[in-house]
Amino acid sequence: MTSVLVLNGPNLGRLGTREPDVYGSGTLDDLRALLQDDAPGLTIDLRQTDTEGELLGWLHEAIDTGAPVILNAGAWTHYSYALRDAVGMVTKAGGTVIEVHISNPHAREEFRHTSVISAVATGVIAGFGFESYRLALASIRRNAR
């Protein structure tokens, strides 16, 4: 394993300015640097899209390359069955997908309480800000040995 895909869905490109009381003031570039510092010898391939089909393609890429995935699907978490199916394909092929959330969805609006992805993901980490990503990366590194 030399590369970890860190995939982010809709509106996460606005981190740093979008609802800092919920998501903090850090940007995706800040997150990338933080994760790279935690992953000597690994490449952090952090991506963000507001296009669902692009995210699906990246998950298909993870199947083909065997890259582990840290996934913050944003709002798609709650209703995208296409995304659920793609995550399921990754894990059924023996890959790792850790679902992460910056905030705690269960402490927010009721519609955020349900994830269609969780049942097919390898694991879920939520509510710890950028630390959610760091915990996911630590799990990936520990299990890759």
C-alpha positions as CSV (number, residue, x, y, z in Angstrom):
1,M,0.0,0.0,0.0
2,T,1.5,3.3,-1.0
3,S,-1.6,5.5,-1.6
4,V,-4.7,6.2,0.5
5,L,-7.7,7.7,-1.2
6,V,-9.3,10.3,0.9
7,L,-12.6,11.1,-0.9
8,N,-14.9,14.0,0.0
9,G,-18.3,14.7,-1.4
10,P,-20.5,17.7,-1.9
11,N,-19.9,21.0,-0.3
12,L,-16.7,19.8,1.5
13,G,-14.7,22.0,-0.9
14,R,-16.0,24.9,1.2
15,L,-14.4,23.7,4.4
16,G,-12.9,26.6,6.3
17,T,-15.8,28.9,5.4
18,R,-18.8,26.7,5.5
19,E,-20.5,26.7,8.9
20,P,-17.2,26.8,11.0
21,D,-19.3,26.2,14.1
22,V,-20.1,22.7,12.7
23,Y,-17.2,21.9,10.5
24,G,-14.3,23.9,12.0
25,S,-12.1,26.4,10.3
26,G,-9.7,24.0,8.6
27,T,-9.6,23.7,4.8
28,L,-9.1,20.6,2.7
29,D,-5.5,21.7,2.2
30,D,-5.1,21.8,6.0
31,L,-6.6,18.3,6.2
32,R,-4.2,17.1,3.4
33,A,-1.1,18.4,5.3
34,L,-2.3,16.9,8.6
35,L,-2.9,13.5,7.1
36,Q,0.4,13.5,5.2
37,D,2.2,14.3,8.4
38,D,0.6,11.2,9.9
39,A,1.5,8.9,7.0
40,P,5.2,8.9,6.4
41,G,5.9,6.6,3.4
42,L,2.3,6.9,2.1
43,T,0.7,9.1,-0.4
44,I,-2.4,10.9,0.7
45,D,-4.5,11.3,-2.4
46,L,-7.2,13.7,-1.2
47,R,-10.0,14.5,-3.6
48,Q,-13.3,16.4,-3.4
49,T,-16.2,16.5,-5.8
50,D,-19.7,17.9,-6.1
51,T,-20.5,15.4,-8.8
52,E,-21.8,12.0,-7.6
53,G,-20.7,10.2,-10.7
54,E,-17.1,11.3,-10.3
55,L,-17.1,9.9,-6.7
56,L,-18.5,6.6,-8.0
57,G,-15.6,6.5,-10.5
58,W,-13.1,7.0,-7.8
59,L,-14.5,4.1,-5.8
60,H,-14.3,1.9,-8.9
61,E,-10.7,3.0,-9.1
62,A,-10.1,1.8,-5.5
63,I,-11.4,-1.6,-6.5
64,D,-9.0,-1.7,-9.5
65,T,-5.9,-0.5,-7.5
66,G,-6.6,-1.9,-4.1
67,A,-6.2,1.5,-2.5
68,P,-7.9,1.9,0.9
69,V,-10.5,4.6,1.1
70,I,-11.4,7.2,3.7
71,L,-14.8,8.5,2.6
72,N,-16.7,11.6,3.7
73,A,-19.7,11.4,1.4
74,G,-21.4,14.5,2.8
75,A,-25.1,14.6,2.1
76,W,-24.9,11.6,-0.2
77,T,-24.4,9.5,2.9
78,H,-28.1,9.8,3.7
79,Y,-29.7,8.8,0.4
80,S,-27.3,7.7,-2.4
81,Y,-27.9,4.0,-3.1
82,A,-25.5,4.2,-6.1
83,L,-22.8,5.3,-3.6
84,R,-23.8,2.5,-1.2
85,D,-23.5,0.0,-4.0
86,A,-20.0,1.3,-5.0
87,V,-18.8,1.1,-1.4
88,G,-20.2,-2.4,-1.2
89,M,-18.3,-3.4,-4.3
90,V,-15.0,-2.1,-2.8
91,T,-15.5,-4.0,0.5
92,K,-16.7,-7.2,-1.2
93,A,-13.6,-7.1,-3.3
94,G,-11.6,-7.1,-0.1
95,G,-10.9,-3.4,0.1
96,T,-11.3,-1.0,3.0
97,V,-13.7,1.9,3.1
98,I,-13.9,3.9,6.3
99,E,-16.9,6.3,6.4
100,V,-16.0,9.5,8.3
101,H,-17.9,12.6,9.4
102,I,-16.5,15.8,10.8
103,S,-19.6,16.4,12.9
104,N,-21.7,13.9,14.7
105,P,-24.7,13.3,12.4
106,H,-26.7,11.9,15.3
107,A,-26.5,15.2,17.1
108,R,-27.9,17.1,14.1
109,E,-31.1,17.2,12.0
110,E,-33.0,13.9,12.0
111,F,-32.5,13.3,8.3
112,R,-28.7,13.0,9.0
113,H,-29.2,10.2,11.5
114,T,-29.4,7.6,8.7
115,S,-26.5,6.5,6.6
116,V,-27.1,4.2,3.7
117,I,-23.4,3.6,3.5
118,S,-22.6,2.4,7.1
119,A,-23.9,-1.1,6.6
120,V,-21.4,-1.8,3.8
121,A,-18.4,0.2,5.0
122,T,-15.6,-1.4,6.9
123,G,-16.1,1.1,9.8
124,V,-17.5,4.5,10.7
125,I,-15.9,7.3,12.6
126,A,-17.9,10.5,13.3
127,G,-17.9,13.6,15.4
128,F,-14.2,14.3,16.0
129,G,-13.6,17.0,13.4
130,F,-10.5,16.3,11.3
131,E,-9.5,13.8,14.0
132,S,-12.1,11.5,12.4
133,Y,-9.9,11.3,9.3
134,R,-6.8,10.8,11.4
135,L,-8.4,7.9,13.3
136,A,-9.4,6.3,10.0
137,L,-5.9,6.7,8.7
138,A,-4.4,5.2,11.9
139,S,-6.7,2.2,11.4
140,I,-5.7,1.7,7.8
141,R,-2.0,1.9,8.7
142,R,-2.4,-0.5,11.6
143,N,-4.3,-3.1,9.5
144,A,-1.9,-2.8,6.5
145,R,1.0,-4.3,8.5
